[in-house]
């Protein structure tokens, strides 16, 4: 039961929260800004929760999310509403693009749900380290592929395409990843020259959506 701060009228003393109220008048998502943000583990979303305007301002409301962190702490946080009967939560986006369920509640029994979306966060550039190298033919070279953003991180689950070509564009050798991408960490890869080839090989790493290259990096290896 809610307790009201306005009690001058005696009929309010026995008023229960469900009398004449719709569910969204008890607790609701008043605003979410911005409504869509990239899954870059960094972007901030302001989520405002409101409760019934005649309720006590001492009530705590909770917010939970299926992805991201609330108020820099966890996936489920509580805050006390202010005198205007609302509380502002800060949601930091998670690593995976797609739908995210937000759930808010008060007094453990009145709740509301909504769904927002995290969009794909692409890297600003791709760096392949070492950026130039010379190795013996038919040997293995270990490389780190870094998906770099100016702010935050690229989303988890991106498909990284690798290629190795000679000077006229023929596919050459074996360029593969040995570890999946995790935001903030490099992708480990190996390149192996084959068929006794000697000369320069261009290694490319790129992310492609349909026909558009979203990000690309390259390095040149000399096989001798």
Secondary structure as GFF3:
##gff-version 3
##sequence-region A 1 224
A	DSSP	three_ten_helix	10	12	.	.	.	ID=ss1
A	DSSP	alpha_helix	23	26	.	.	.	ID=ss2
A	DSSP	beta_strand	27	33	.	.	.	ID=ss3
A	DSSP	beta_strand	36	38	.	.	.	ID=ss4
A	DSSP	beta_strand	44	51	.	.	.	ID=ss5
A	DSSP	beta_strand	60	65	.	.	.	ID=ss6
A	DSSP	beta_strand	69	70	.	.	.	ID=ss7
A	DSSP	beta_strand	76	80	.	.	.	ID=ss8
A	DSSP	beta_strand	86	92	.	.	.	ID=ss9
A	DSSP	beta_strand	98	106	.	.	.	ID=ss10
A	DSSP	beta_strand	110	119	.	.	.	ID=ss11
A	DSSP	beta_strand	125	129	.	.	.	ID=ss12
A	DSSP	beta_strand	132	135	.	.	.	ID=ss13
A	DSSP	beta_strand	140	148	.	.	.	ID=ss14
A	DSSP	beta_strand	161	165	.	.	.	ID=ss15
A	DSSP	beta_strand	174	177	.	.	.	ID=ss16
A	DSSP	beta_strand	187	192	.	.	.	ID=ss17
A	DSSP	beta_strand	199	209	.	.	.	ID=ss18
A	DSSP	beta_strand	212	223	.	.	.	ID=ss19
###
